[in-house]
């Protein structure tokens, strides 16, 4: 059985003070939903305050990115040792980072290996553009992203990684993909690719989220699909009531 994981990617929202107040309100509401792993990913400057506020609670903390070097002349970067002890998860390869910061499959792979080396758990995001989707290239492209991201990662580390399938055209647009189609893409392009790399026994336990305009009114449709193990959530994670409702729905549909 795969434990569902719902992670809120706050992107560039909330000051440290706002973030701390938010999680202090949020954490007690999420305490009872122990069938679901609950994660918040604030901006870097808010991580210390959020981590301290959530200490001793069931809500875990993630970072929105990480660099692949431990230290050095890398202005504006944050290394794995800097995050260790503050977060458990790191998002790697989000489409906005691939688009705006030039994060290639090779860079995603290096970041994943660096995170794992320091005991951090990567949430590796993959997904196609609208043009690729309309051209019927989704499965080939996403499978390629998976192969690139997992290159050289040994089988005994794979279950420390979460994959987030996020079709780029559905992120922040209000357009969400059809749940049944998402389920088949995850099965064929992600889980089957992982099975080819590591075998069926490993692949069947890898947790795979969906991300892309996830809201309380469509969460049940996604989480009820057998291959979808949670969600990487953007806008709906910025309000206590909507994020709590996403967790509740996931918990209610978890056997």
C-alpha positions as CSV (number, residue, x, y, z in Angstrom):
1,X,0.0,0.0,0.0
2,X,1.2,3.5,-0.8
3,X,0.5,6.3,1.7
4,X,-1.0,9.3,-0.1
5,X,1.0,12.5,0.1
6,X,-0.4,16.0,-0.4
7,X,2.2,18.8,-0.6
8,X,1.5,22.5,-0.8
9,X,3.9,24.4,-3.0
10,X,3.5,28.0,-1.9
11,X,5.7,29.4,-4.6
12,X,6.5,33.1,-4.0
13,X,3.8,33.7,-1.4
14,X,3.8,34.5,2.3
15,X,6.4,36.4,4.4
16,X,8.0,34.5,7.3
17,X,5.5,36.0,9.8
18,X,2.5,35.2,7.5
19,X,3.9,31.7,7.0
20,X,4.3,31.0,10.7
21,X,0.8,32.3,11.5
22,X,-0.6,30.1,8.7
23,X,0.9,26.8,9.8
24,X,0.0,27.5,13.5
25,X,-3.6,27.7,12.4
26,X,-3.3,24.8,9.9
27,X,-1.5,22.1,11.9
28,X,-4.2,21.4,14.5
29,X,-6.8,21.0,11.7
30,X,-4.6,18.4,9.9
31,X,-3.6,16.4,13.0
32,X,-6.4,13.8,12.7
33,X,-5.8,12.9,9.0
34,X,-3.1,10.4,9.7
35,X,-3.8,8.3,6.7
36,X,-2.2,11.1,4.6
37,X,1.3,12.5,4.6
38,X,0.9,16.3,4.9
39,X,3.6,18.6,3.6
40,X,4.0,22.4,3.2
41,X,6.7,24.0,1.0
42,X,7.2,27.6,1.9
43,X,9.7,30.1,0.4
44,X,13.3,29.7,1.6
45,X,13.2,32.7,3.9
46,X,10.1,31.3,5.7
47,X,11.4,27.8,6.2
48,X,13.1,28.3,9.6
49,X,10.0,29.9,11.1
50,X,7.7,27.3,9.6
51,X,9.9,24.4,10.7
52,X,10.1,25.7,14.2
53,X,6.3,26.2,14.4
54,X,5.6,22.7,13.1
55,X,8.0,20.9,15.3
56,X,6.2,18.1,17.1
57,X,3.2,18.2,14.7
58,X,2.3,15.7,12.0
59,X,2.9,18.3,9.2
60,X,6.2,18.0,7.4
61,X,8.2,20.8,5.7
62,X,9.6,20.8,2.2
63,X,11.7,23.3,0.2
64,X,10.9,24.4,-3.3
65,X,14.3,23.7,-4.8
66,X,17.9,22.8,-3.8
67,X,21.3,23.1,-5.5
68,X,23.4,20.1,-6.3
69,X,26.7,21.4,-4.7
70,X,27.2,21.5,-0.9
71,X,28.9,24.9,-0.9
72,X,30.8,27.3,-3.2
73,X,30.5,30.4,-5.3
74,X,26.9,29.9,-6.3
75,X,25.1,33.2,-5.6
76,X,21.5,32.8,-4.6
77,X,21.6,29.0,-4.3
78,X,20.6,26.9,-1.3
79,X,22.6,23.7,-0.7
80,X,21.3,20.4,0.8
81,X,23.4,20.9,4.1
82,X,21.7,24.3,4.6
83,X,18.3,22.6,4.5
84,X,19.1,19.5,6.5
85,X,17.3,19.6,9.8
86,X,14.8,22.2,8.6
87,X,13.0,20.2,5.9
88,X,12.3,16.6,4.9
89,X,11.3,17.1,1.3
90,X,12.6,19.2,-1.6
91,X,10.8,19.8,-4.9
92,X,13.0,19.3,-7.9
93,X,12.3,20.0,-11.5
94,X,9.2,22.0,-11.2
95,X,8.1,23.2,-14.7
96,X,8.6,26.8,-13.6
97,X,12.2,26.1,-12.7
98,X,12.8,24.1,-15.9
99,X,11.3,27.0,-17.9
100,X,12.6,30.1,-16.1
101,X,15.9,28.8,-14.6
102,X,17.0,26.4,-17.3
103,X,16.8,23.2,-15.1
104,X,17.5,20.3,-17.5
105,X,17.0,16.6,-16.9
106,X,20.7,16.4,-16.1
107,X,20.4,19.2,-13.5
108,X,17.3,17.6,-12.0
109,X,19.2,14.3,-11.7
110,X,22.2,16.0,-10.0
111,X,19.9,17.8,-7.6
112,X,18.1,14.5,-6.8
113,X,21.3,12.7,-6.1
114,X,22.5,15.6,-3.9
115,X,19.3,15.7,-1.9
116,X,19.4,11.9,-1.3
117,X,23.0,12.1,-0.2
118,X,22.0,14.4,2.6
119,X,18.9,12.5,3.7
120,X,16.4,14.7,1.9
121,X,13.5,13.3,0.0
122,X,13.0,14.6,-3.6
123,X,9.6,15.4,-5.1
124,X,10.6,15.2,-8.7
125,X,8.2,17.0,-11.0
126,X,7.6,16.0,-14.7
127,X,5.1,17.0,-17.3
128,X,4.6,18.0,-20.9
129,X,3.7,21.3,-22.6
130,X,0.4,21.9,-24.4
131,X,2.0,21.5,-27.8
132,X,3.5,18.2,-26.8
133,X,0.2,17.0,-25.4
134,X,-1.7,18.0,-28.6
135,X,1.0,16.3,-30.7
136,X,0.6,13.0,-28.9
137,X,4.1,13.2,-27.4
138,X,3.2,13.1,-23.7
139,X,4.1,9.5,-22.9
140,X,7.4,9.6,-24.8
141,X,8.4,13.0,-23.2
142,X,7.4,12.1,-19.7
143,X,9.1,8.7,-19.9
144,X,12.3,10.5,-21.0
145,X,12.1,12.9,-18.1
146,X,11.8,10.0,-15.7
147,X,14.8,8.2,-17.2
148,X,16.8,11.4,-17.0
149,X,15.8,12.2,-13.4
150,X,16.5,8.6,-12.1
151,X,19.8,8.0,-14.1
152,X,22.3,6.4,-11.8
153,X,20.0,6.4,-8.7
154,X,20.2,2.9,-7.1
155,X,17.1,0.9,-6.5
156,X,17.5,1.1,-2.7
157,X,17.0,4.8,-2.8
158,X,14.1,5.0,-5.2
159,X,11.3,4.7,-2.6
160,X,12.7,7.9,-0.9
161,X,11.5,9.7,-4.0
162,X,8.1,11.0,-4.9
163,X,7.2,11.8,-8.5
164,X,4.7,14.6,-9.3
165,X,3.1,14.5,-12.7
166,X,2.2,18.0,-13.6
167,X,1.2,18.7,-17.2
168,X,2.5,22.2,-17.8
169,X,-0.6,23.4,-19.5
170,X,-2.7,22.7,-16.4
171,X,-0.5,24.6,-13.8
172,X,-2.1,27.8,-12.6
173,X,-4.4,28.0,-15.6
174,X,-7.6,26.7,-14.0
175,X,-7.5,23.8,-16.6
176,X,-7.1,20.4,-15.0
177,X,-6.4,17.2,-17.0
178,X,-9.1,14.5,-17.2
179,X,-8.5,12.1,-14.2
180,X,-8.7,8.9,-16.2
181,X,-6.3,10.2,-18.7
182,X,-3.9,11.2,-16.0
183,X,-4.1,7.8,-14.4
184,X,-3.2,6.1,-17.7
185,X,-0.2,8.5,-18.3
186,X,1.1,7.8,-14.8
187,X,0.7,4.1,-15.3
188,X,2.3,3.9,-18.8
189,X,4.8,6.8,-18.9
190,X,5.9,6.8,-15.2
191,X,5.3,3.6,-13.4
192,X,6.0,1.4,-16.4
193,X,9.2,3.3,-17.0
194,X,10.2,2.9,-13.4
195,X,9.4,-0.8,-13.7
196,X,11.7,-1.0,-16.7
197,X,14.5,0.6,-14.7
198,X,14.0,-1.1,-11.3
199,X,11.5,-3.9,-11.7
200,X,7.8,-4.2,-10.9
201,X,8.3,-4.8,-7.2
202,X,10.0,-1.4,-6.7
203,X,7.9,0.5,-9.2
204,X,4.6,-0.5,-7.6
205,X,5.6,1.2,-4.3
206,X,6.7,4.6,-5.8
207,X,4.3,7.3,-4.8
208,X,3.1,9.5,-7.8
209,X,1.2,12.7,-7.3
210,X,-0.8,14.7,-9.7
211,X,-0.5,18.5,-9.9
212,X,-2.2,21.1,-12.0
213,X,-5.1,23.3,-10.9
214,X,-6.1,20.8,-8.1
215,X,-9.0,22.2,-6.0
216,X,-11.4,20.8,-3.5
217,X,-14.1,20.4,-6.2
218,X,-11.9,18.1,-8.3
219,X,-9.7,16.4,-5.8
220,X,-11.9,13.3,-5.3
221,X,-11.9,12.7,-9.0
222,X,-8.1,12.5,-9.0
223,X,-7.4,10.8,-5.7
224,X,-9.9,8.0,-6.5
225,X,-7.8,6.9,-9.5
226,X,-5.7,3.8,-8.6
227,X,-2.3,5.2,-9.8
228,X,-2.6,8.7,-8.2
229,X,-1.1,8.8,-4.7
230,X,-1.9,12.4,-3.7
231,X,-1.3,15.9,-5.1
232,X,1.3,18.7,-5.4
233,X,-0.9,21.7,-4.9
234,X,-0.3,25.3,-5.8
235,X,-3.0,28.0,-5.2
236,X,-5.3,25.8,-3.2
237,X,-2.6,25.3,-0.6
238,X,-2.4,29.0,0.3
239,X,-5.7,29.0,2.2
240,X,-6.2,27.0,5.4
241,X,-9.8,25.9,4.5
242,X,-9.0,24.7,1.0
243,X,-5.8,22.9,1.9
244,X,-7.5,21.2,4.8
245,X,-10.4,20.1,2.6
246,X,-7.9,18.6,0.1
247,X,-6.4,16.6,2.9
248,X,-9.8,15.5,4.3
249,X,-11.0,14.3,0.9
250,X,-7.8,12.3,0.4
251,X,-8.1,10.8,3.9
252,X,-11.8,9.9,3.3
253,X,-10.9,8.1,0.0
254,X,-7.9,6.2,1.5
255,X,-8.7,2.6,2.4
